[in-house]
Amino acid sequence: MVVEMAEDSKLSEGGRAKLQARDHASLNLDGAYDASDRGRSWFPGYAIDVATGKRLNIIFSEDSWLVADRGNDMIWNPTDNLLTAAGPSGFDIRFGGKHYMFIMKTKYDEGASYQNLLTGDNTSLRDVFQHAIWASMAMMAPGYELKSFEDGLIPTETTIRLRTHMPYRKKAITGENNGVNLYRFSTADLAATTGDADMAKSALDLIRVVPNPYYAYSTYEKSQLDNRVKITNLPSQCTVTIYAPDGTMVRQFSRDIAGDVSEGGSLEVINLDSSIEWDLKNHKNIPIASGLYIIHVTAPGVGEKVVKWFGVMRPIDLDTF
């Protein structure tokens, strides 16, 4: 539907009051006017309720007195004219021909449900606009020109996304779940799998040393005498060996986190931490020197992973930390 937006019915086409249907032959999609129908046209777009997927009705307006701003042709084609000089009295508001948009919450029916309500002399605007869920004014951006009606009018692709928080409340109807919102979901496709060798091997690529590089400090440290990094995302059974670039072994860790199988068949994991901590000391408990180190991880029956790590050690400072 197209509604009249003239402030004074004495100036509007057919003497129509504001927000009543335009007193003009309807405009068909082929651009021809249909004298047998009144007050309807085509909007160059559509509105969708994302919660239901339902297409919604759209009402737009024109001010039929604003002929120079295309307010009398039943086409949604706003101009870029905001104000027009009106002599000593100042300026007249044009708003591009007052091509406003009203998104209605009713299912799209080409405006048929509102035609009788808006075309009668005793129009009940409340019965119509109680369904409006969004309203907006549009104007043409300076420097742009609309396309022809046959080419869809709009020179650019435009999407407006409106998202609101929907209240969680009981509906005024009964039925399944007594009218309370009902949701169903399944985790069948999300169940953990065991014995997947390919997946276990690919998981080795997730192994990291953090932080890397290490610049004399990490958030894992608890005092000014503490140096600490973590080797993360380790498999439950593995051997972690740390080498200097010349091949000298610096430190080695053995990890063996077992799981207990309960009578019900579920796996109870004793330790969920998939990391080990390295205090940046060698196997003789001596702090390492700054430089590059090679971390080699071997997981029996799965594979191996090599990670490079660089660290800068800080001098001992008991006064500041």
Rosetta blueprint (number, residue, H / E / L):
1 M L
2 V E
3 V E
4 E E
5 M L
6 A L
7 E L
8 D L
9 S L
10 K L
11 L L
12 S L
13 E H
14 G H
15 G H
16 R L
17 A L
18 K L
19 L L
20 Q L
21 A E
22 R L
23 D L
24 H L
25 A E
26 S E
27 L E
28 N L
29 L L
30 D L
31 G L
32 A L
33 Y E
34 D E
35 A E
36 S E
37 D E
38 R E
39 G L
40 R L
41 S L
42 W L
43 F L
44 P L
45 G L
46 Y L
47 A E
48 I E
49 D E
50 V L
51 A L
52 T L
53 G L
54 K E
55 R E
56 L E
57 N E
58 I E
59 I E
60 F E
61 S E
62 E E
63 D L
64 S L
65 W L
66 L L
67 V H
68 A H
69 D H
70 R L
71 G L
72 N L
73 D L
74 M L
75 I L
76 W L
77 N L
78 P L
79 T L
80 D L
81 N L
82 L L
83 L E
84 T E
85 A E
86 A L
87 G H
88 P H
89 S H
90 G L
91 F E
92 D E
93 I E
94 R L
95 F H
96 G H
97 G H
98 K H
99 H L
100 Y E
101 M E
102 F E
103 I E
104 M E
105 K E
106 T E
107 K E
108 Y L
109 D L
110 E L
111 G L
112 A H
113 S H
114 Y H
115 Q H
116 N H
117 L H
118 L H
119 T H
120 G L
121 D L
122 N L
123 T L
124 S L
125 L H
126 R H
127 D H
128 V H
129 F H
130 Q L
131 H L
132 A E
133 I E
134 W E
135 A E
136 S E
137 M E
138 A L
139 M L
140 M L
141 A L
142 P L
143 G L
144 Y L
145 E L
146 L L
147 K L
148 S L
149 F L
150 E L
151 D L
152 G L
153 L L
154 I L
155 P L
156 T L
157 E L
158 T L
159 T L
160 I L
161 R L
162 L L
163 R L
164 T L
165 H L
166 M L
167 P L
168 Y L
169 R L
170 K L
171 K L
172 A L
173 I L
174 T L
175 G L
176 E H
177 N H
178 N H
179 G H
180 V L
181 N L
182 L L
183 Y L
184 R L
185 F L
186 S L
187 T L
188 A H
189 D H
190 L H
191 A L
192 A L
193 T L
194 T L
195 G L
196 D L
197 A H
198 D H
199 M H
200 A H
201 K H
202 S H
203 A H
204 L H
205 D H
206 L H
207 I L
208 R E
209 V E
210 V E
211 P L
212 N L
213 P L
214 Y E
215 Y E
216 A L
217 Y L
218 S L
219 T L
220 Y L
221 E L
222 K L
223 S L
224 Q L
225 L L
226 D L
227 N L
228 R L
229 V E
230 K E
231 I E
232 T E
233 N L
234 L L
235 P L
236 S L
237 Q E
238 C E
239 T E
240 V E
241 T E
242 I E
243 Y E
244 A L
245 P L
246 D L
247 G L
248 T L
249 M E
250 V E
251 R E
252 Q E
253 F E
254 S E
255 R E
256 D E
257 I L
258 A L
259 G E
260 D E
261 V E
262 S L
263 E L
264 G L
265 G L
266 S L
267 L E
268 E E
269 V E
270 I L
271 N L
272 L L
273 D L
274 S L
275 S L
276 I E
277 E E
278 W E
279 D L
280 L L
281 K E
282 N L
283 H L
284 K L
285 N L
286 I L
287 P E
288 I L
289 A L
290 S L
291 G E
292 L E
293 Y E
294 I E
295 I E
296 H E
297 V E
298 T E
299 A E
300 P L
301 G L
302 V L
303 G E
304 E E
305 K E
306 V E
307 V E
308 K E
309 W E
310 F E
311 G E
312 V E
313 M L
314 R L
315 P L
316 I L
317 D L
318 L L
319 D L
320 T L
321 F L
